[in-house]
Every structure is written in C-alpha cells, then in structure tokens.
Amino acid sequence: MSSKESRRRSNRRSHRKPKCSTSTSSITDEGSNGSSSSDDYKHYKFRKGEYIKDYKVRRHISDGTFGRVLKVRRKNSKSYAMKIVRINHADSAQQEADILFYLKKKDLNRYFVEIIESFYHRGYYCMVFERLGPSLYDMLRMNQNRGIPMNLIRCISRQLLKCIGLLHDLKLTHTDLKPENILFSKIHLLLLLLLL
C-alpha cells in the first residue's frame, strides 16, 4: 500500500467516532409520535427537511436490515441516496465504504455504485451514494412476477459476471448478491420499460 493511499485511509478513518451506546435524537419519521429512543438497534429517526451535514432530507426511500435509505439533496446540487446505518452495524458499514472507495479509486464506478462520502451523524454512520433506478426485485414486482424476456436476462447476467470477475481480480467477494442489491441505472430503466 502506498503512503498516499495509507494517508487517505487514515483521513477517512479519522472522522470515525466510537460506537455510541444510546441515541438521544428526537428526530422522527413523518407521522411518528415524536418520542426519542435509546435503542441502538432502531433505524435513525428523521424529519423531512432536516439537514444531515450538507444534505437536506427529501423523503424516505426504503428500510433494510442494516439501515434506512433516504433521498437527500445537497445544497445547490443534485439528489443523492443516503444510507444511514443502524448503530450496531457501523463497523460492517465502514468496511463496505472502504471497499467502495477502493473501487472508486480503481475507476470502477461504471460497474458498482459510486460512493460520494461517508461520515457520522448523531452516532449513526452515513454513506452517500449516487441515485440509481429500481432494483431487479422491484422490476420483477412491477412486472407482476411474470418473469422478464430472455434477452434482458442475458444482458443482466453478462453484466453480473463481468462485475463478479472484476471483484475476483481484486481478490474481493460480494457476500450479499440478491435481486434487491442489483440496481439499474436510470438509462437502463428506460430500456427495460420499453422491453417489458
């Protein structure tokens, strides 16, 4: 590892904070009762319009096992997806962010989601990503689980194998490959809608 890369990694790690044992935030979901929680295993409670660092929360996108995803807009800029990780999964998220920054440095953003930045906010680890279209799972649901055309399956399979091959060349393994984690770019979404 070069000294330049080592400095970058240590700079990224320097903004990390130790795990917090309680959350004292009173930020709430739209429609919740406004009570705060001391349970580390809960999702971050947000308020539409609040600022998280330089990002204004626009709306809720989804919840997953490890965190919550929000649509955010940077001041005077475009929209992003912000993943706010549950406190008890912060270490895994930091490893994920390190790998994504490494892939970005290798100029592989064309094949993998581009991470913009990561930071802590009120004890929660946050990762900001480019906005992408729906997942393969969403596309299957939109098509009422009737399947998808064979030429589209070939296209998706070809891209997946290329990505897995790139990871293999870098001695990395994707350990959570599933339809929910395969996202389409917005350009591909238009093509998919034409094919379905």
Biotite code that builds the C-alpha atoms (Angstrom):
import biotite.structure as struc

atoms = struc.array([
    struc.Atom([0.000, 0.000, 0.000], chain_id="A", res_id=1, res_name="MET", atom_name="CA", element="C"),
    struc.Atom([1.445, 3.363, -0.990], chain_id="A", res_id=2, res_name="SER", atom_name="CA", element="C"),
    struc.Atom([1.930, 6.070, 1.599], chain_id="A", res_id=3, res_name="SER", atom_name="CA", element="C"),
    struc.Atom([-0.569, 8.241, -0.305], chain_id="A", res_id=4, res_name="LYS", atom_name="CA", element="C"),
    struc.Atom([-3.245, 5.526, -0.064], chain_id="A", res_id=5, res_name="GLU", atom_name="CA", element="C"),
    struc.Atom([-2.383, 4.977, 3.590], chain_id="A", res_id=6, res_name="SER", atom_name="CA", element="C"),
    struc.Atom([-2.884, 8.687, 4.327], chain_id="A", res_id=7, res_name="ARG", atom_name="CA", element="C"),
    struc.Atom([-6.233, 8.689, 2.509], chain_id="A", res_id=8, res_name="ARG", atom_name="CA", element="C"),
    struc.Atom([-7.424, 5.696, 4.518], chain_id="A", res_id=9, res_name="ARG", atom_name="CA", element="C"),
    struc.Atom([-6.304, 7.233, 7.793], chain_id="A", res_id=10, res_name="SER", atom_name="CA", element="C"),
    struc.Atom([-8.052, 10.506, 6.838], chain_id="A", res_id=11, res_name="ASN", atom_name="CA", element="C"),
    struc.Atom([-11.268, 8.595, 6.161], chain_id="A", res_id=12, res_name="ARG", atom_name="CA", element="C"),
    struc.Atom([-10.927, 6.762, 9.453], chain_id="A", res_id=13, res_name="ARG", atom_name="CA", element="C"),
    struc.Atom([-10.105, 9.910, 11.402], chain_id="A", res_id=14, res_name="SER", atom_name="CA", element="C"),
    struc.Atom([-13.700, 11.095, 11.105], chain_id="A", res_id=15, res_name="HIS", atom_name="CA", element="C"),
    struc.Atom([-14.972, 7.868, 12.642], chain_id="A", res_id=16, res_name="ARG", atom_name="CA", element="C"),
    struc.Atom([-16.342, 8.036, 16.128], chain_id="A", res_id=17, res_name="LYS", atom_name="CA", element="C"),
    struc.Atom([-16.603, 5.229, 18.648], chain_id="A", res_id=18, res_name="PRO", atom_name="CA", element="C"),
    struc.Atom([-19.926, 3.443, 18.859], chain_id="A", res_id=19, res_name="LYS", atom_name="CA", element="C"),
    struc.Atom([-22.491, 5.229, 20.982], chain_id="A", res_id=20, res_name="CYS", atom_name="CA", element="C"),
    struc.Atom([-24.495, 3.187, 23.433], chain_id="A", res_id=21, res_name="SER", atom_name="CA", element="C"),
    struc.Atom([-27.611, 5.349, 23.258], chain_id="A", res_id=22, res_name="THR", atom_name="CA", element="C"),
    struc.Atom([-29.339, 7.613, 20.810], chain_id="A", res_id=23, res_name="SER", atom_name="CA", element="C"),
    struc.Atom([-30.742, 10.831, 22.176], chain_id="A", res_id=24, res_name="THR", atom_name="CA", element="C"),
    struc.Atom([-32.058, 12.166, 18.893], chain_id="A", res_id=25, res_name="SER", atom_name="CA", element="C"),
    struc.Atom([-35.642, 13.346, 18.849], chain_id="A", res_id=26, res_name="SER", atom_name="CA", element="C"),
    struc.Atom([-35.711, 13.436, 15.045], chain_id="A", res_id=27, res_name="ILE", atom_name="CA", element="C"),
    struc.Atom([-38.752, 11.496, 13.898], chain_id="A", res_id=28, res_name="THR", atom_name="CA", element="C"),
    struc.Atom([-40.289, 9.845, 10.869], chain_id="A", res_id=29, res_name="ASP", atom_name="CA", element="C"),
    struc.Atom([-43.172, 11.622, 9.275], chain_id="A", res_id=30, res_name="GLU", atom_name="CA", element="C"),
    struc.Atom([-46.246, 10.633, 11.239], chain_id="A", res_id=31, res_name="GLY", atom_name="CA", element="C"),
    struc.Atom([-44.486, 9.249, 14.306], chain_id="A", res_id=32, res_name="SER", atom_name="CA", element="C"),
    struc.Atom([-45.261, 10.458, 17.805], chain_id="A", res_id=33, res_name="ASN", atom_name="CA", element="C"),
    struc.Atom([-42.018, 12.403, 18.275], chain_id="A", res_id=34, res_name="GLY", atom_name="CA", element="C"),
    struc.Atom([-40.637, 10.270, 21.094], chain_id="A", res_id=35, res_name="SER", atom_name="CA", element="C"),
    struc.Atom([-36.927, 9.524, 21.162], chain_id="A", res_id=36, res_name="SER", atom_name="CA", element="C"),
    struc.Atom([-35.476, 6.085, 21.638], chain_id="A", res_id=37, res_name="SER", atom_name="CA", element="C"),
    struc.Atom([-32.417, 4.769, 23.433], chain_id="A", res_id=38, res_name="SER", atom_name="CA", element="C"),
    struc.Atom([-32.452, 1.508, 21.438], chain_id="A", res_id=39, res_name="ASP", atom_name="CA", element="C"),
    struc.Atom([-29.324, 1.293, 19.254], chain_id="A", res_id=40, res_name="ASP", atom_name="CA", element="C"),
    struc.Atom([-30.938, -1.329, 17.047], chain_id="A", res_id=41, res_name="TYR", atom_name="CA", element="C"),
    struc.Atom([-33.616, 1.008, 15.680], chain_id="A", res_id=42, res_name="LYS", atom_name="CA", element="C"),
    struc.Atom([-33.435, 2.947, 12.447], chain_id="A", res_id=43, res_name="HIS", atom_name="CA", element="C"),
    struc.Atom([-32.411, 6.594, 12.509], chain_id="A", res_id=44, res_name="TYR", atom_name="CA", element="C"),
    struc.Atom([-35.496, 8.734, 13.001], chain_id="A", res_id=45, res_name="LYS", atom_name="CA", element="C"),
    struc.Atom([-35.567, 11.593, 10.535], chain_id="A", res_id=46, res_name="PHE", atom_name="CA", element="C"),
    struc.Atom([-37.662, 14.644, 9.798], chain_id="A", res_id=47, res_name="ARG", atom_name="CA", element="C"),
    struc.Atom([-38.377, 15.727, 6.229], chain_id="A", res_id=48, res_name="LYS", atom_name="CA", element="C"),
    struc.Atom([-36.474, 18.945, 5.550], chain_id="A", res_id=49, res_name="GLY", atom_name="CA", element="C"),
    struc.Atom([-33.809, 18.393, 8.224], chain_id="A", res_id=50, res_name="GLU", atom_name="CA", element="C"),
    struc.Atom([-30.151, 18.765, 7.293], chain_id="A", res_id=51, res_name="TYR", atom_name="CA", element="C"),
    struc.Atom([-27.716, 15.916, 7.758], chain_id="A", res_id=52, res_name="ILE", atom_name="CA", element="C"),
    struc.Atom([-24.343, 17.513, 7.188], chain_id="A", res_id=53, res_name="LYS", atom_name="CA", element="C"),
    struc.Atom([-24.826, 19.383, 3.860], chain_id="A", res_id=54, res_name="ASP", atom_name="CA", element="C"),
    struc.Atom([-27.758, 17.243, 2.736], chain_id="A", res_id=55, res_name="TYR", atom_name="CA", element="C"),
    struc.Atom([-31.428, 18.153, 3.062], chain_id="A", res_id=56, res_name="LYS", atom_name="CA", element="C"),
    struc.Atom([-33.732, 15.160, 3.612], chain_id="A", res_id=57, res_name="VAL", atom_name="CA", element="C"),
    struc.Atom([-36.348, 14.995, 0.846], chain_id="A", res_id=58, res_name="ARG", atom_name="CA", element="C"),
    struc.Atom([-38.074, 11.678, 1.510], chain_id="A", res_id=59, res_name="ARG", atom_name="CA", element="C"),
    struc.Atom([-37.776, 8.095, 2.728], chain_id="A", res_id=60, res_name="HIS", atom_name="CA", element="C"),
    struc.Atom([-36.757, 5.546, 0.062], chain_id="A", res_id=61, res_name="ILE", atom_name="CA", element="C"),
    struc.Atom([-36.584, 2.241, 1.934], chain_id="A", res_id=62, res_name="SER", atom_name="CA", element="C"),
    struc.Atom([-35.580, 0.340, 5.066], chain_id="A", res_id=63, res_name="ASP", atom_name="CA", element="C"),
    struc.Atom([-33.323, -2.677, 5.175], chain_id="A", res_id=64, res_name="GLY", atom_name="CA", element="C"),
    struc.Atom([-31.833, -4.952, 7.772], chain_id="A", res_id=65, res_name="THR", atom_name="CA", element="C"),
    struc.Atom([-28.751, -2.753, 8.240], chain_id="A", res_id=66, res_name="PHE", atom_name="CA", element="C"),
    struc.Atom([-30.155, 0.703, 7.773], chain_id="A", res_id=67, res_name="GLY", atom_name="CA", element="C"),
    struc.Atom([-32.500, 3.210, 6.233], chain_id="A", res_id=68, res_name="ARG", atom_name="CA", element="C"),
    struc.Atom([-32.132, 4.903, 2.836], chain_id="A", res_id=69, res_name="VAL", atom_name="CA", element="C"),
    struc.Atom([-33.256, 8.495, 2.305], chain_id="A", res_id=70, res_name="LEU", atom_name="CA", element="C"),
    struc.Atom([-33.411, 10.686, -0.770], chain_id="A", res_id=71, res_name="LYS", atom_name="CA", element="C"),
    struc.Atom([-31.354, 13.787, 0.008], chain_id="A", res_id=72, res_name="VAL", atom_name="CA", element="C"),
    struc.Atom([-30.312, 16.878, -1.898], chain_id="A", res_id=73, res_name="ARG", atom_name="CA", element="C"),
    struc.Atom([-27.012, 18.617, -1.367], chain_id="A", res_id=74, res_name="ARG", atom_name="CA", element="C"),
    struc.Atom([-27.195, 22.393, -1.030], chain_id="A", res_id=75, res_name="LYS", atom_name="CA", element="C"),
    struc.Atom([-27.364, 23.841, -4.575], chain_id="A", res_id=76, res_name="ASN", atom_name="CA", element="C"),
    struc.Atom([-26.704, 20.439, -6.136], chain_id="A", res_id=77, res_name="SER", atom_name="CA", element="C"),
    struc.Atom([-28.345, 17.211, -7.243], chain_id="A", res_id=78, res_name="LYS", atom_name="CA", element="C"),
    struc.Atom([-30.109, 14.412, -5.380], chain_id="A", res_id=79, res_name="SER", atom_name="CA", element="C"),
    struc.Atom([-28.341, 11.502, -3.724], chain_id="A", res_id=80, res_name="TYR", atom_name="CA", element="C"),
    struc.Atom([-29.251, 8.383, -1.782], chain_id="A", res_id=81, res_name="ALA", atom_name="CA", element="C"),
    struc.Atom([-28.089, 8.408, 1.846], chain_id="A", res_id=82, res_name="MET", atom_name="CA", element="C"),
    struc.Atom([-27.840, 5.128, 3.713], chain_id="A", res_id=83, res_name="LYS", atom_name="CA", element="C"),
    struc.Atom([-27.995, 5.668, 7.475], chain_id="A", res_id=84, res_name="ILE", atom_name="CA", element="C"),
    struc.Atom([-26.746, 2.526, 9.150], chain_id="A", res_id=85, res_name="VAL", atom_name="CA", element="C"),
    struc.Atom([-28.070, 1.208, 12.451], chain_id="A", res_id=86, res_name="ARG", atom_name="CA", element="C"),
    struc.Atom([-25.551, 1.851, 15.194], chain_id="A", res_id=87, res_name="ILE", atom_name="CA", element="C"),
    struc.Atom([-24.868, -1.830, 15.830], chain_id="A", res_id=88, res_name="ASN", atom_name="CA", element="C"),
    struc.Atom([-23.828, -2.331, 12.162], chain_id="A", res_id=89, res_name="HIS", atom_name="CA", element="C"),
    struc.Atom([-21.436, 0.642, 11.857], chain_id="A", res_id=90, res_name="ALA", atom_name="CA", element="C"),
    struc.Atom([-18.258, -1.478, 11.678], chain_id="A", res_id=91, res_name="ASP", atom_name="CA", element="C"),
    struc.Atom([-19.578, -3.510, 8.736], chain_id="A", res_id=92, res_name="SER", atom_name="CA", element="C"),
    struc.Atom([-20.712, -0.323, 7.005], chain_id="A", res_id=93, res_name="ALA", atom_name="CA", element="C"),
    struc.Atom([-17.252, 1.216, 7.394], chain_id="A", res_id=94, res_name="GLN", atom_name="CA", element="C"),
    struc.Atom([-15.732, -1.862, 5.749], chain_id="A", res_id=95, res_name="GLN", atom_name="CA", element="C"),
    struc.Atom([-18.281, -1.565, 2.933], chain_id="A", res_id=96, res_name="GLU", atom_name="CA", element="C"),
    struc.Atom([-17.410, 2.126, 2.491], chain_id="A", res_id=97, res_name="ALA", atom_name="CA", element="C"),
    struc.Atom([-13.665, 1.347, 2.428], chain_id="A", res_id=98, res_name="ASP", atom_name="CA", element="C"),
    struc.Atom([-14.229, -1.221, -0.335], chain_id="A", res_id=99, res_name="ILE", atom_name="CA", element="C"),
    struc.Atom([-16.421, 1.184, -2.334], chain_id="A", res_id=100, res_name="LEU", atom_name="CA", element="C"),
    struc.Atom([-13.828, 3.977, -2.012], chain_id="A", res_id=101, res_name="PHE", atom_name="CA", element="C"),
    struc.Atom([-11.194, 1.483, -3.185], chain_id="A", res_id=102, res_name="TYR", atom_name="CA", element="C"),
    struc.Atom([-13.337, 0.544, -6.226], chain_id="A", res_id=103, res_name="LEU", atom_name="CA", element="C"),
    struc.Atom([-13.881, 4.253, -6.929], chain_id="A", res_id=104, res_name="LYS", atom_name="CA", element="C"),
    struc.Atom([-10.124, 4.840, -6.795], chain_id="A", res_id=105, res_name="LYS", atom_name="CA", element="C"),
    struc.Atom([-9.705, 1.987, -9.306], chain_id="A", res_id=106, res_name="LYS", atom_name="CA", element="C"),
    struc.Atom([-12.195, 3.858, -11.564], chain_id="A", res_id=107, res_name="ASP", atom_name="CA", element="C"),
    struc.Atom([-14.770, 1.050, -11.476], chain_id="A", res_id=108, res_name="LEU", atom_name="CA", element="C"),
    struc.Atom([-17.797, 3.294, -10.811], chain_id="A", res_id=109, res_name="ASN", atom_name="CA", element="C"),
    struc.Atom([-19.274, 2.175, -14.117], chain_id="A", res_id=110, res_name="ARG", atom_name="CA", element="C"),
    struc.Atom([-19.822, -1.279, -12.647], chain_id="A", res_id=111, res_name="TYR", atom_name="CA", element="C"),
    struc.Atom([-20.525, -0.544, -8.989], chain_id="A", res_id=112, res_name="PHE", atom_name="CA", element="C"),
    struc.Atom([-22.495, 2.104, -7.137], chain_id="A", res_id=113, res_name="VAL", atom_name="CA", element="C"),
    struc.Atom([-20.477, 5.277, -6.652], chain_id="A", res_id=114, res_name="GLU", atom_name="CA", element="C"),
    struc.Atom([-19.987, 6.320, -3.053], chain_id="A", res_id=115, res_name="ILE", atom_name="CA", element="C"),
    struc.Atom([-19.735, 10.082, -2.652], chain_id="A", res_id=116, res_name="ILE", atom_name="CA", element="C"),
    struc.Atom([-18.733, 10.323, 1.011], chain_id="A", res_id=117, res_name="GLU", atom_name="CA", element="C"),
    struc.Atom([-19.244, 8.781, 4.432], chain_id="A", res_id=118, res_name="SER", atom_name="CA", element="C"),
    struc.Atom([-19.453, 10.363, 7.878], chain_id="A", res_id=119, res_name="PHE", atom_name="CA", element="C"),
    struc.Atom([-21.047, 10.113, 11.318], chain_id="A", res_id=120, res_name="TYR", atom_name="CA", element="C"),
    struc.Atom([-24.209, 11.985, 12.251], chain_id="A", res_id=121, res_name="HIS", atom_name="CA", element="C"),
    struc.Atom([-25.546, 11.778, 15.811], chain_id="A", res_id=122, res_name="ARG", atom_name="CA", element="C"),
    struc.Atom([-23.811, 8.450, 16.345], chain_id="A", res_id=123, res_name="GLY", atom_name="CA", element="C"),
    struc.Atom([-25.112, 6.917, 13.099], chain_id="A", res_id=124, res_name="TYR", atom_name="CA", element="C"),
    struc.Atom([-22.777, 6.046, 10.229], chain_id="A", res_id=125, res_name="TYR", atom_name="CA", element="C"),
    struc.Atom([-23.958, 7.604, 6.949], chain_id="A", res_id=126, res_name="CYS", atom_name="CA", element="C"),
    struc.Atom([-22.939, 6.778, 3.387], chain_id="A", res_id=127, res_name="MET", atom_name="CA", element="C"),
    struc.Atom([-23.922, 8.982, 0.456], chain_id="A", res_id=128, res_name="VAL", atom_name="CA", element="C"),
    struc.Atom([-24.339, 7.342, -2.964], chain_id="A", res_id=129, res_name="PHE", atom_name="CA", element="C"),
    struc.Atom([-25.282, 8.345, -6.472], chain_id="A", res_id=130, res_name="GLU", atom_name="CA", element="C"),
    struc.Atom([-29.006, 7.876, -7.114], chain_id="A", res_id=131, res_name="ARG", atom_name="CA", element="C"),
    struc.Atom([-29.835, 4.831, -9.186], chain_id="A", res_id=132, res_name="LEU", atom_name="CA", element="C"),
    struc.Atom([-33.047, 3.389, -10.584], chain_id="A", res_id=133, res_name="GLY", atom_name="CA", element="C"),
    struc.Atom([-35.053, 0.490, -9.178], chain_id="A", res_id=134, res_name="PRO", atom_name="CA", element="C"),
    struc.Atom([-33.642, -2.892, -8.203], chain_id="A", res_id=135, res_name="SER", atom_name="CA", element="C"),
    struc.Atom([-34.090, -6.134, -10.108], chain_id="A", res_id=136, res_name="LEU", atom_name="CA", element="C"),
    struc.Atom([-36.508, -7.175, -7.360], chain_id="A", res_id=137, res_name="TYR", atom_name="CA", element="C"),
    struc.Atom([-38.575, -4.003, -7.935], chain_id="A", res_id=138, res_name="ASP", atom_name="CA", element="C"),
    struc.Atom([-38.614, -4.653, -11.684], chain_id="A", res_id=139, res_name="MET", atom_name="CA", element="C"),
    struc.Atom([-39.875, -8.207, -11.142], chain_id="A", res_id=140, res_name="LEU", atom_name="CA", element="C"),
    struc.Atom([-42.628, -6.888, -8.868], chain_id="A", res_id=141, res_name="ARG", atom_name="CA", element="C"),
    struc.Atom([-43.583, -4.172, -11.366], chain_id="A", res_id=142, res_name="MET", atom_name="CA", element="C"),
    struc.Atom([-43.887, -6.932, -13.977], chain_id="A", res_id=143, res_name="ASN", atom_name="CA", element="C"),
    struc.Atom([-46.186, -8.812, -11.539], chain_id="A", res_id=144, res_name="GLN", atom_name="CA", element="C"),
    struc.Atom([-43.596, -11.620, -11.178], chain_id="A", res_id=145, res_name="ASN", atom_name="CA", element="C"),
    struc.Atom([-44.255, -12.822, -14.748], chain_id="A", res_id=146, res_name="ARG", atom_name="CA", element="C"),
    struc.Atom([-40.543, -13.030, -15.426], chain_id="A", res_id=147, res_name="GLY", atom_name="CA", element="C"),
    struc.Atom([-38.522, -10.971, -17.849], chain_id="A", res_id=148, res_name="ILE", atom_name="CA", element="C"),
    struc.Atom([-37.535, -11.501, -21.505], chain_id="A", res_id=149, res_name="PRO", atom_name="CA", element="C"),
    struc.Atom([-34.602, -13.825, -22.216], chain_id="A", res_id=150, res_name="MET", atom_name="CA", element="C"),
    struc.Atom([-32.572, -11.088, -23.966], chain_id="A", res_id=151, res_name="ASN", atom_name="CA", element="C"),
    struc.Atom([-32.821, -8.989, -20.777], chain_id="A", res_id=152, res_name="LEU", atom_name="CA", element="C"),
    struc.Atom([-31.772, -11.965, -18.629], chain_id="A", res_id=153, res_name="ILE", atom_name="CA", element="C"),
    struc.Atom([-28.717, -12.395, -20.875], chain_id="A", res_id=154, res_name="ARG", atom_name="CA", element="C"),
    struc.Atom([-27.840, -8.708, -20.593], chain_id="A", res_id=155, res_name="CYS", atom_name="CA", element="C"),
    struc.Atom([-28.150, -8.701, -16.791], chain_id="A", res_id=156, res_name="ILE", atom_name="CA", element="C"),
    struc.Atom([-26.220, -11.991, -16.488], chain_id="A", res_id=157, res_name="SER", atom_name="CA", element="C"),
    struc.Atom([-23.387, -10.705, -18.693], chain_id="A", res_id=158, res_name="ARG", atom_name="CA", element="C"),
    struc.Atom([-23.024, -7.569, -16.560], chain_id="A", res_id=159, res_name="GLN", atom_name="CA", element="C"),
    struc.Atom([-23.174, -9.545, -13.300], chain_id="A", res_id=160, res_name="LEU", atom_name="CA", element="C"),
    struc.Atom([-20.490, -11.969, -14.457], chain_id="A", res_id=161, res_name="LEU", atom_name="CA", element="C"),
    struc.Atom([-18.275, -9.070, -15.536], chain_id="A", res_id=162, res_name="LYS", atom_name="CA", element="C"),
    struc.Atom([-18.687, -7.406, -12.116], chain_id="A", res_id=163, res_name="CYS", atom_name="CA", element="C"),
    struc.Atom([-18.019, -10.632, -10.229], chain_id="A", res_id=164, res_name="ILE", atom_name="CA", element="C"),
    struc.Atom([-14.936, -11.167, -12.407], chain_id="A", res_id=165, res_name="GLY", atom_name="CA", element="C"),
    struc.Atom([-13.656, -7.663, -11.624], chain_id="A", res_id=166, res_name="LEU", atom_name="CA", element="C"),
    struc.Atom([-14.133, -8.287, -7.909], chain_id="A", res_id=167, res_name="LEU", atom_name="CA", element="C"),
    struc.Atom([-12.359, -11.650, -8.227], chain_id="A", res_id=168, res_name="HIS", atom_name="CA", element="C"),
    struc.Atom([-9.391, -9.966, -9.947], chain_id="A", res_id=169, res_name="ASP", atom_name="CA", element="C"),
    struc.Atom([-9.181, -7.602, -6.956], chain_id="A", res_id=170, res_name="LEU", atom_name="CA", element="C"),
    struc.Atom([-9.415, -10.553, -4.524], chain_id="A", res_id=171, res_name="LYS", atom_name="CA", element="C"),
    struc.Atom([-12.843, -9.376, -3.297], chain_id="A", res_id=172, res_name="LEU", atom_name="CA", element="C"),
    struc.Atom([-16.074, -11.344, -2.876], chain_id="A", res_id=173, res_name="THR", atom_name="CA", element="C"),
    struc.Atom([-19.591, -9.935, -2.937], chain_id="A", res_id=174, res_name="HIS", atom_name="CA", element="C"),
    struc.Atom([-21.299, -11.658, 0.008], chain_id="A", res_id=175, res_name="THR", atom_name="CA", element="C"),
    struc.Atom([-24.816, -10.292, -0.455], chain_id="A", res_id=176, res_name="ASP", atom_name="CA", element="C"),
    struc.Atom([-25.713, -10.765, -4.108], chain_id="A", res_id=177, res_name="LEU", atom_name="CA", element="C"),
    struc.Atom([-29.502, -10.804, -4.466], chain_id="A", res_id=178, res_name="LYS", atom_name="CA", element="C"),
    struc.Atom([-32.162, -9.130, -6.655], chain_id="A", res_id=179, res_name="PRO", atom_name="CA", element="C"),
    struc.Atom([-32.661, -6.318, -4.102], chain_id="A", res_id=180, res_name="GLU", atom_name="CA", element="C"),
    struc.Atom([-28.977, -5.363, -4.440], chain_id="A", res_id=181, res_name="ASN", atom_name="CA", element="C"),
    struc.Atom([-28.859, -5.288, -8.241], chain_id="A", res_id=182, res_name="ILE", atom_name="CA", element="C"),
    struc.Atom([-29.794, -1.726, -9.206], chain_id="A", res_id=183, res_name="LEU", atom_name="CA", element="C"),
    struc.Atom([-30.402, -0.343, -12.665], chain_id="A", res_id=184, res_name="PHE", atom_name="CA", element="C"),
    struc.Atom([-29.094, 2.970, -13.895], chain_id="A", res_id=185, res_name="SER", atom_name="CA", element="C"),
    struc.Atom([-31.776, 5.397, -14.981], chain_id="A", res_id=186, res_name="LYS", atom_name="CA", element="C"),
    struc.Atom([-30.825, 4.919, -18.661], chain_id="A", res_id=187, res_name="ILE", atom_name="CA", element="C"),
    struc.Atom([-31.216, 1.159, -18.339], chain_id="A", res_id=188, res_name="HIS", atom_name="CA", element="C"),
    struc.Atom([-34.577, 1.696, -16.662], chain_id="A", res_id=189, res_name="LEU", atom_name="CA", element="C"),
    struc.Atom([-35.943, 3.394, -19.783], chain_id="A", res_id=190, res_name="LEU", atom_name="CA", element="C"),
    struc.Atom([-34.755, 0.492, -21.926], chain_id="A", res_id=191, res_name="LEU", atom_name="CA", element="C"),
    struc.Atom([-36.302, -2.020, -19.518], chain_id="A", res_id=192, res_name="LEU", atom_name="CA", element="C"),
    struc.Atom([-39.648, -0.281, -19.587], chain_id="A", res_id=193, res_name="LEU", atom_name="CA", element="C"),
    struc.Atom([-39.603, -0.459, -23.370], chain_id="A", res_id=194, res_name="LEU", atom_name="CA", element="C"),
    struc.Atom([-38.846, -4.193, -23.270], chain_id="A", res_id=195, res_name="LEU", atom_name="CA", element="C"),
    struc.Atom([-41.459, -5.163, -20.682], chain_id="A", res_id=196, res_name="LEU", atom_name="CA", element="C"),
])
